[in-house]
Amino acid sequence: MLGMIRIVIQTAFLLASAFSLVYFDFTFVAVVMAVSLLGGAWFCGWVCPFGSAQDWIAALGRRLFKRRLKIPKQIEKYLSPLRYLLLALSLAGLGATAFLSRPYQDFSGLISGHTAYVSWAAWTLLAFFLVSSLLIDRPFCRYFCRYFCLEGAQYGLLSFFRVLTLKRKPAACLNCGACDKACPSGVVVSERDHVRHPACINCLRCVSACPVKGCLTYTVFWNRRKE
């Protein structure tokens, strides 16, 4: 049920972007950041048209290829702080490419036909990540955004202070790892009581995949009552 609702919202926003009904102005960014502070990166998991396209291509990829590719965790842990370094450099005026700072705007420009400001570098990167989605779940969100994207760094920092979060009940958990396998961002949900990870995009796939009803719930962070 959650998956179907998410697809409907993703489709609606994708169509709105295609027909230029959404304007990525200061107000839009302020609302997205406020929502991120309240409950994490909902925009990435439920609204972003580029993320939606990756999800749909990945669904096709799972039908065509049995195996999904992943970067080893030993390498991931060394790459994680990189996007915050890039954000600091950008804020210091040392610059970054336009695609690093607004990937979803570039994609929205492409699907709406407003391509004058989209560079060839952005075209190439967009094509690369969309094709890669056939073999990797959300390659841009899981790898590029997690390590290089300035927008993702902003939402990730806000996620540390989020009020609403996913709560896991250790006593009810079967330690089956279904939640970990379902997460497109590579968050190890089964090792956390509260999921406040900066890579969490609130897609709630872990909740849908969990075989124990009520083991994973969405609640306020300070609700730490033992169950």
Secondary structure, DSSP 4 states (H G I P E B T S, - for coil): -HHHHHHHHHHHHHHHHHTT----SHHHHHHHHHHHHHHS-HIIIII-HHHHHHHHHHHHHHHH-S------HHHHHHHTTHHHHHHHHHHTT----HHHH-HHHHHHHHHHT--TT--HHHHHHHHHHHHHTTTSSSHIIIIIHHHT-HHHHHHHHHHTT-SEEEEE-TTT-----HHHHH-TT---GGG-SEE--TT-----HHHHH-SSTTSEEEEETT-----
